[in-house]
């Protein structure tokens, strides 16, 4: 039977899980970039001289046939939904799995002073929301470009000789995707998962994570004080001495 793992071994094992989920998320973001480039490559097909004969090698979107507008609208809608699905896999699936290991690692760091408080520093300095918000921008930019392209193609289709109004259906598809994206965005933030309504951790952990709601300057000042206290305690343990409370009236010899 294997021996019980100490706090440092637990923290290292959880770090391996976190590394795995980080690599998976990085791969998904790379796929999202490839998917976006492929969508623009698909749009270029409709500007080929054999398809857009009236363009005569110059970019004139108003001269395209209505079928080309339909094809390009379909491409940007599929590309939009594809990026949205990748965001779901990244932030709502694997990011939650990453946070599950991350939160357990936080509890290990709270329970043992022998484990460096790396996760705690990351969460408090990030204030629980900066990183996922920046990742959201990575996905929101191509989503916005695809939505803008869909609106342009819909307007061009309406102004064409056929006055096609099917472009409004494509715009509605984008709008539904945006509603889902915005409504679930808050679920990727660590401060949401650390709220008392979401998790019930020990009072000590809640006290330490109350620093998330403070300014970075206040956090760093308190964190330095905490490190000095822990360094003093470790030095005393190494020398075999313990801190004794001082008294104004010391006992007589």
PyMOL commands that set and color helices and strands:
alter all, ss='L'
color gray80, all
select helices_A, chain A and resi 7-45+61-63+66-111+118-126+130-159+167-188+190-193+203-213+216-239
alter helices_A, ss='H'
color red, helices_A
deselect
rebuild
show_as cartoon
